[in-house]
Amino acid sequence: MKSSVGVSSKQSLIKATPLINRFPFPFNEDSYRYSNNSRSLEPPVILDITPEYFDEIHLKRQLLQNRHDHAYQAFSHSLEAQWEIFEMIINEMATIYPDFFHLIKEGNSWTFINHLLNEKQTFTFGDHDSLPYEPLDFIGRHIQEDLIYISQRDGDLYMDAGQLCFPANWSIAFNLGMTYTEFHSPVPQFSDSGLAERVRNFLMRMEAGKPWTRYNWTLTVEPILDTFPETYDQWGKKKYNITQENIGQLVHLRVEDQRLFRLPRSNGILFSIHTHLISLDELNANDEWANRFDKVIQDLPDYMADYKGILSYKDEITAYYQSKK
């Protein structure tokens, strides 16, 4: 495979729509509380190729090279489901983005071409030894989304595999093998309220061909995608650099476009996560969004702000918006 990440002639193939015009703003009301805010996914696709593609793929591959155990984990019993996810994604890439990706099938001998990165890989479908990485790890290196495989067995949901390069302060290495309620246990009042069980039951009833989507959000200081808990000492302390003079540039609204697909063969669930970042100053280009976000932060309970790691500068955000009025 040959790589040429960041070549300007390739970058021009992706339409450079302004960030404010394509950002997935997560709030429909002036208040935010935990809920099952899933909605039917239309169109029912996994991928979204954005102008950040080259930078994010480059960062993904650096992380997978330097901190592979932090960014990729999988049980061996997940390999069959990994191939199902691999096939699902690679077919979508070639079908929806034919200018970017190409797939040639000759029986079980497949050739995948990534025109954006000038890469080509021939392999035998179903034989993971014919790929340089496990199927989930391979295909994840060509898309911006993080990919989590959740198996459904014994009346529960289990996290069995994942390529997680851009986590919002959670660890695939720590969570691997946990049930749905176990890996959501740190979320305050999510489990105790019964919401975790209701969402789990909703997921277990998902049908193949009827995917769902939802937005999750938090804040990040500086545009850092790879907020691993294992590297908290590097990025966590940045919140102490916030001042009224720089808060608009430093603080970023971080939104995860989370999509959920039932896998018909394995009966598991593919959970894809596409993370988007926008600074508060950039968000101000949309007055309605800025005003709503200000109200959401003012109304946000301290226990939620604490869990999201923003309690220490929540008042600074309010003061920032007051200064704009």
DRENNUDREN-282148 format. One record per residue: x, y, z of N, C-alpha, C in turn; residue in three letters. Coordinates in steps of 0.2 Angstrom, whole numbers, plus 5000, padded with zeros to 4 digits. Each point is the difference from the previous one (the first is absolute). Layout:
XYZXYZXYZala
...
//
This chain:
500449945000499650065000500450065000met
499850054996500450064999499650065003lys
500350045004499650065003500350064998ser
499550054999500250074998499550055003ser
500049995007499550045004500150074999val
499550044999500050075000500250044993gly
500049964995500250034993499450054998val
500250064998499550054999499549984994ser
500349974995499649984995499449955002ser
500249965004499549955003499550045005lys
500250045004499650045004499550044996gln
500150024995499550044996499449964998ser
500149935000499449964998499550015005leu
500150015006499550015005499850075001ile
499350014999499850075000500150035007lys
500350065000500250045006499450045002ala
499549975002499450045003500250035007thr
499950065001500150035007499849965005pro
500450005006499849965006499350015002leu
499950075001499450025003499349974996ile
500149994994499549984996499949925000asn
500449965003500049935000500149975007arg
500050045005500249985007499349975002phe
500049945004499449975002499950035007pro
499650055000499850045007499549955003phe
500249995007499649945003499450025004pro
499850075001499550025004499450034996phe
499449975002499450024997499650045005asn
500250005006499750045006500550045004glu
499850055004500450045004500349965006asp
499849945001500249965006500249934997ser
500549975004500249934999500049965006tyr
499749944999500049955005500149934996arg
500249955004500149934996499449984998tyr
500049974994499449974997500249954995ser
499549964998500149964994499850044994asn
500550044997499850054995500249974993asn
499949935000500249974993499450014995ser
500250014994499550014995500249964994arg
499549984995500249964995500550034995ser
500549964998500550034996499850004992leu
500050064998499850024993500550054997glu
500449984994500049934997500349955005pro
499949944999500349945004500749994998pro
500550045001500749994998500450015007val
500649974999500550005006500450075000ile
500350014993500550055000499850074998leu
500550045002499950074998500750034999asp
500250014993500750024999499950085000ile
500550035004500050075001500750034998thr
500050074999500750024998500649995005pro
499849975006500549985005500349934999glu
499749974995500249934999500849995000tyr
500450044996500749985000500350015007phe
499950055003500350025007499849945005asp
499349985000499849965005500249934998glu
500149984994500349934998500750005002ile
500450054999500750015002500149995007his
499550035004500150005007499849935003leu
499449974997499849935002500649954999lys
500450014995500549954998500650015005arg
500150065002500650025004499849975007gln
499450005002499849985007500049925000leu
499849974994500049935000500749975000leu
500550044997500749985000500350015007gln
499850065003500450015006499649985007asn
499349994999499749985006499449954998arg
500249954997499649954997499549975005his
500349985006499649975005499550045003asp
500150075000499550055002499450014995his
500249994993499650024995499649944997ala
500349945001499649944997500149945005tyr
499449975001499949945004499549964997gln
500149935000499549964997500149935003ala
499449965001500149935002500049964994phe
500349945000500149964994499349984998ser
499549995004499449974998499650054996his
500350075000499650054996500250004992ser
500549964998500250004993499549994995leu
499549965001499549994995499650064999glu
499850035006499650065000500450064997ala
500750005001500450054997500050004993gln
500049944997499949994993499450034997trp
499449985004499450034998500050085000glu
500350035005500050075000500550024994ile
500549974999500550024995499650004993phe
499749954999499649994993499550065000glu
499650015005499550055000500350074998met
500650025004500350064999500350014993ile
500449954998500450004994499550004994ile
499449975000499550004995499750074999asn
499950035006499750075000500550054998glu
500649995001500650054998500050004992met
500049944997500049994993499450034996ala
499449995004499450014997499850085000thr
500150035006499850075001500550054998ile
500749975001500550054998500549974995tyr
499749984994500449974994500650044998pro
500050075001500550044998500649995005asp
499949985006500549995005500249935001phe
499649954999500149935002499849964994phe
500349944999499949954995500149935003his
499549964998500149935003499949954994leu
500449954999500049954995499949945004ile
499549964998499949935003500149954994lys
500449955001500149944996500049945005glu
499349985001499949945005500250035007gly
500449975004500250025006500650055000asn
500350004994500650054999499750074998ser
500250045005499750075000500650054999trp
499950054997500550064999499750065002thr
500250045005499750065002500550064999phe
499850054997500450064998499750065003ile
500450035004499950075003500350054995asn
499650034996500350054995500250075004his
499750015006500250065004500749995003leu
500249945002500649995003500549974995leu
499849984994500449974995500349935003asn
499549965003500149945003499649944996glu
500349945000499749944997500249945004lys
499549965002500149945004499649944997gln
500349954998499749944998500049955005thr
499449965001500049965006499549944999phe
499949955004499549954999499550015005thr
499450024998499550015005499849945004phe
500050025007499949955005500749975003gly
500550024997500749975002500450065003asp
499950015007500350065003500850004999his
500349944999500750004999500250034993asp
499550014996500250044993500050075001ser
499850035005500050075002500650025005leu
500250064999500550025005499850015007pro
499350005001499850015007499349965000tyr
499750005006499449975000499550044996glu
499449974998499650034995499750075003pro
499850005006499750075003500650055000leu
500649985002500650045001500250034993asp
499949954995500250024993499550064997phe
499449985000499550054997500050065004ile
500150005006500050065004500550054999gly
500549984997500650044998499850044993arg
499549994997499850034994499450055001his
499750005006499450045001500150045006ile
499650055001500150055006499649975006gln
499549964999499749985006500449955004glu
499850005006500249955005499549944999asp
500249945001499649944999500049965007leu
499449985002499949965006499649944998ile
500249945002499549944999499749985007tyr
499450005000499649985006499749934998ile
500249955004499649944998499449995005ser
499549964997499449995004499949935001gln
500149985007500049925001499850005008arg
499749945001499949985007499550065003asp
499650034996499550055003500350065002gly
500650024997500350065002500550034994asp
500250065000500550034996500750005002leu
500549994996500750005003500450034995tyr
500550045002500550044996500549954998met
500149974994500449954998500650024996asp
499950064997500650024995499950084999ala
500550034998500050074999500650034998gly
500050044995500550054998499850075002gln
500350025005499850065004500650055000leu
500150044995500550055000499950075003cys
499350015000499850075002499550005006phe
500249975005499549995006499950065004pro
499450015002499950065004500149975008ala
500649995001500249985007499749945002asn
500049954996499949935002500449954996trp
500149945003500549964998499849934997ser
500149984994499849944997500449945004ile
500650025002500449955003499749985007ala
499750055003499749995007499349974999phe
499650024995499349984999499949934996asn
500549984997499949944996499849945005leu
499549974997499649945004499550025005gly
499950075001499550025004499350004997met
499549995004499350014998499850074999thr
499450014997499850074998500050045007tyr
499649975005499950045006500750015003thr
500449955000500750015003500450064997glu
500050004993500550054998499650075000phe
499450005001499750075001499950025008his
500349955004499950025007500350065003ser
500550034997500350075002499550054999pro
499550004995499650054998499550025006val
500050055003499650025006499250004999pro
499749965004499250005000499849964993gln
500449984996499849964994499849935002phe
500349975004499849935002499550005006ser
500150045005499650015005499350014999asp
499950044994499350034998499649944996ser
500449954998499749954996500050014993gly
500350064998500150024993500549954996leu
500549985004500549954997499749944998ala
499649975004499649944998499550014995glu
499750054999499550024995500450004993arg
500550045000500450014994500349934998val
500249965005500349934998499549964997arg
499450005003499449964997499850034993asn
500150064999499850034993500549984995phe
500749995002500549984996499949934998leu
499849965005499949934999499449984995met
499650055000499449994995500250034993arg
500550034999500250024993499949954995met
499850024994499949964994500550014995glu
500349954997500450014994499750044995ala
500350054996499750044995499750065003gly
500050015007499650065003500550035005lys
500550034997500550035005499850065003pro
500350025005499850065004500750055001trp
499850065002500650045001499850055006thr
500550035003499950055005500650045001arg
500050065003500650045001500150005008tyr
500749995001500250015007500550065000asn
500150035006500450065000500450015006trp
500550045000500450025006500450064997thr
500450025005500550064998500749975000leu
500450034996500749985000500450074999thr
500650005004500450065000500549994995val
500150044995500449994994499649954996glu
500250004993499749954996500349945000pro
499949965005500449945001499549945000ile
500149964995499549944999500249945004leu
500649995002500249945003500150015008asp
499450015003500050015007499949945004thr
500649964999500049935004500050025008phe
499749965004500150005007500749985002pro
500349964996500749985001500550064999glu
499850054996500550064999499750065003thr
499550005005499750055004500550055002tyr
500649985002500550055003500250054995asp
499949984993500250044995499550054998gln
499449985000499550054997499550025006trp
499949975005499650025005500150065004gly
500750025000500250065004499950064995lys
499949994994499950064996499450055002lys
499549975003499550045002500250065005lys
500649995003500250055005500350064996tyr
500149994993500350064996499450054998asn
499449985002499450044997500050075003ile
499950054996499950075003499450034996thr
499850065002499550034996500250024993gln
500750015000500350024993500049954995glu
500149945003500249944995499449955000asn
499550005004499549955000499749984994ile
499850064996499749994993500449954996gly
500750015000500449964996500249935003gln
500050005006500249935003499549955001leu
499450025002499449965002499749984994val
499949934999499749984994499449955002his
499450024996499449955001500249944996leu
500049945003500249944997499349955000arg
499949994994499349964998500249934997val
499749955002500149944997499449984997glu
500049994993499549974996500049925001asp
499649985004500049925001499549974996gln
500249954997499549964996500049925002arg
499449974999499949945003499749954995leu
500449954998499749954995500049935003phe
499449974999500049925001500349974995arg
500549955002500349964995499649934999leu
499849994994499549944999500349945001pro
500649994999500349935000500249985007arg
500450055003500349995007499450025006ser
499550044998499550025004500350055005asn
500650024999500350065004499850064998gly
500350065003499950074998500650034998ile
500050034995500650054998499850075003leu
500550035004499950065003500650054997phe
499850044995500550044997499950075003ser
500650045001500150065003500450054996ile
499750054997500350054996500150065005his
500650025002500050065004500250074997thr
499650055002500150064997500150065005his
500550044998500250065005499950064997leu
499750055004499950074998500250055006ile
500450054999500150045006499450055001ser
500050035006499450045002500050064995leu
500650034998500050054996499749984993asp
500249944998499749984993499349995001glu
499749985006499349985001499650074999leu
500350055002499750075000499850024993asn
500249974995499850024993499349984999ala
499749965005499349984999499750035007asn
499650065000499850035006499549965004asp
499649964996499549965003500349945004glu
500549974997500449955004500350035006trp
500450054999500450035005499550025006ala
499450034999499650025005499749935004asn
499849954996499849945003500549975004arg
500649994998500649975003500150045007phe
500050065000500050045006499549985005asp
499449994998499449995004500149925003lys
500349964996500149935002500550005005val
500550034999500650005005499750035007ile
499750065000499750035006499549955004gln
499749964996499549965003500349935002asp
500649984998500249945001500249985007leu
499749955003500149985007500849995001pro
500250025006500749995002500249934999asp
499649955002500249934999500249984993tyr
499650034995500249994993500650034998met
500050065002500650044998500749975003ala
499949975006500649975003500249944997asp
499549964998500149944996500350014993tyr
499850064997500350024994500750035000lys
500250025006500650035002500050074998gly
499550035001499950084998499850045006ile
499949975006499850045005500450055002leu
500749995000500550055002500050064996ser
499750004994500050064995499350014998tyr
499549975003499350024997499850075001lys
500250035006499850075001500450054995asp
500649974998500450044995499650004993glu
499749954999499650004993499450055000ile
499750005006499450045001500350074999thr
500550025004500350074999500250024993ala
500349954997500250014993499450024996tyr
499449975000499450014997499750075002tyr
500050015006499850075003500450054997gln
500649994999500450064997499950014992ser
499649954997499850014993499450034999lys
499650015006499350034999500150085001lys
//
